[in-house]
Amino acid sequence: MSRFRPLRKNNLTPALALGLAAGLLAACSSASITDMIPSAAGGLPTNAPARPAVEPEYPAVNAPPQRRDALPLTDAEVKRTQAELTTLREQQEGRAETLPKSAAASAKKDVAAAKPAKKTKDAKRPAELTAKDPAK
């Protein structure tokens, strides 16, 4: 026999009363009431900043965005900007090629020092990491 009984008419009344009480309690929980709960009972901490006196205004949901002051670039402006970037890139590549030999060599050494050393084929893994241990 099941431990749980199906809901009957006499069991439905207390469940509805409990639901109504929970709904009313949730409706009463406005900002002013929740601010009065002590911090030990789960309210705001003592170092919480005070609420602003006036709530901030939010833009309307369907309001169109404001017009921007800066208009999008025209085709001529896009081409001119691309040309400027291309010339700057070429100038930087030219400067990199004309570096003194000592500066280029030191830059290569710095890059080589930053990379980890390559493993050789003859390098063996430690015995405790291999599956077959020759000591057994």
Phi, psi and omega per residue, in radians:
M1 nan 2.440 -3.065
S2 -1.302 2.519 3.124
R3 -1.352 -0.439 -3.093
F4 -1.683 2.345 3.111
R5 -1.718 2.578 3.072
P6 -1.178 2.714 3.135
L7 -1.164 2.252 3.094
R8 -2.025 3.077 -3.099
K9 -1.068 -0.692 -3.129
N10 -1.283 -0.382 3.078
N11 -1.518 -0.314 -3.076
L12 -1.298 -0.576 -3.101
T13 -1.110 -0.853 3.120
P14 -1.138 -0.594 3.130
A15 -1.161 -0.726 3.094
L16 -1.146 -0.703 3.122
A17 -1.112 -0.706 3.107
L18 -1.141 -0.728 3.099
G19 -1.123 -0.714 3.113
L20 -1.145 -0.724 3.121
A21 -1.125 -0.707 3.121
A22 -1.135 -0.685 3.108
G23 -1.131 -0.747 3.110
L24 -1.156 -0.679 3.114
L25 -1.124 -0.700 3.115
A26 -1.183 -0.583 3.132
A27 -1.210 -0.473 -3.119
C28 -1.438 -0.138 -3.046
S29 -1.497 1.274 3.066
S30 -1.560 3.097 -3.072
A31 -1.109 -0.634 -3.086
S32 -1.221 -0.613 -3.142
I33 -1.292 -0.706 -3.115
T34 -1.217 -0.414 3.088
D35 -1.256 -0.370 -3.099
M36 -1.494 -0.152 -3.136
I37 -1.263 2.274 3.133
P38 -1.140 2.678 -3.092
S39 -1.146 -0.473 3.121
A40 -1.214 -0.435 -3.130
A41 -1.670 0.166 3.098
G42 1.777 0.243 3.110
G43 -1.419 -2.877 -3.141
L44 -1.167 2.542 3.071
P45 -1.173 2.813 -3.078
T46 -1.186 -0.466 -3.109
N47 -1.668 0.266 3.125
A48 -1.268 2.451 3.134
P49 -1.214 2.708 -3.131
A50 -1.251 2.645 3.105
R51 -1.227 2.586 3.087
P52 -1.176 2.599 -3.115
A53 -1.185 -0.650 -3.134
V54 -2.029 2.273 3.113
E55 -1.160 2.495 3.127
P56 -1.208 2.604 3.132
E57 -1.504 2.410 3.108
Y58 -1.892 2.553 3.128
P59 -1.180 2.676 3.109
A60 -1.124 2.570 -3.057
V61 -1.124 -0.742 -3.059
N62 -1.670 0.171 -3.134
A63 -1.265 2.358 3.106
P64 -1.232 2.612 3.132
P65 -1.170 2.714 -3.136
Q66 -1.216 2.639 -3.141
R67 -1.256 2.374 3.137
R68 -1.367 2.600 3.094
D69 -1.300 -0.692 -3.118
A70 -1.543 2.172 3.116
L71 -1.493 2.780 3.096
P72 -1.121 2.742 -3.110
L73 -1.206 2.523 3.054
T74 -1.414 2.989 -3.137
D75 -1.077 -0.671 -3.138
A76 -1.147 -0.709 3.136
E77 -1.178 -0.639 3.099
V78 -1.123 -0.789 3.141
K79 -1.109 -0.720 -3.139
R80 -1.130 -0.724 3.132
T81 -1.138 -0.731 3.099
Q82 -1.095 -0.692 3.119
A83 -1.131 -0.720 3.116
E84 -1.101 -0.731 3.126
L85 -1.151 -0.673 3.118
T86 -1.113 -0.762 3.121
T87 -1.130 -0.699 3.103
L88 -1.100 -0.701 3.123
R89 -1.122 -0.753 3.136
E90 -1.126 -0.679 3.115
Q91 -1.117 -0.715 3.126
Q92 -1.172 -0.678 3.087
E93 -1.121 -0.670 3.102
G94 -1.140 -0.677 3.101
R95 -1.158 -0.652 3.140
A96 -1.171 -0.594 3.134
E97 -1.287 -0.494 -3.089
T98 -1.632 0.241 3.078
L99 -1.099 2.553 3.059
P100 -1.078 2.662 -3.099
K101 -1.012 -0.697 -3.099
S102 -1.173 -0.655 3.133
A103 -1.206 -0.690 3.133
A104 -1.168 -0.687 -3.132
A105 -1.179 -0.710 3.130
S106 -1.181 -0.595 3.097
A107 -1.147 -0.696 3.113
K108 -1.159 -0.665 3.129
K109 -1.143 -0.687 3.116
D110 -1.105 -0.712 3.129
V111 -1.177 -0.724 3.139
A112 -1.164 -0.632 3.133
A113 -1.217 -0.492 -3.125
A114 -1.340 -0.448 -3.131
K115 -1.402 2.504 3.079
P116 -1.264 2.701 -3.122
A117 -1.205 2.523 3.127
K118 -1.354 2.547 3.105
K119 -1.495 2.483 3.102
T120 -1.571 2.882 -3.141
K121 -1.204 -0.490 -3.097
D122 -1.384 -0.215 -3.111
A123 -1.192 2.269 -3.125
K124 -1.871 2.607 3.107
R125 -1.333 2.723 3.090
P126 -1.071 2.641 -3.036
A127 -1.093 -0.593 -3.092
E128 -1.265 -0.268 3.139
L129 -1.665 -0.249 -3.112
T130 -1.470 2.688 -3.111
A131 -1.300 -0.680 -3.130
K132 -1.792 1.957 -3.104
D133 -1.666 2.108 -3.117
P134 -1.163 -0.292 -3.110
A135 -1.305 -0.288 -3.114
K136 -1.424 nan nan
